[in-house]
Amino acid sequence: VTRDGIVTACNPAFADMIGRSVPSLIGRPSAIGFASRDEYERFAADAAPALAAGKRYHGEIRLARKGGAELWCELEGQPVRSRGVARETVWSARDITAERR
């Protein structure tokens, strides 16, 4: 879960998938798990229109484990509205590295 680009909650399975602990992700910018700054910026530009319109985002992104090994993930995000305003985004990620080979 992110709010204003900051990780506010994280599933232990996702943290494990990118070689990090949940506490090491909480409070950090959501770009922390991306393979590069360029990859994060591409993702942000791609996702922003859908999320701003209150719609679900779906895409494939490159993330990086703490040690630097890259993986491909299928990513979905859904804005959560409170009083008509999107306050947070709930994300789900699935490792699709084997499928991309």
Secondary structure, DSSP 8 states (H G I E B T S, - for coil): -EETTEE----HHHHHHTT--HHHHTTSBGGGGBS-HHHHHHHHHHHHHHHHTT--EEEEEEEE-TTS-EEEEEEEEEEEEETTEEEEEEEEEEE-HHHH-
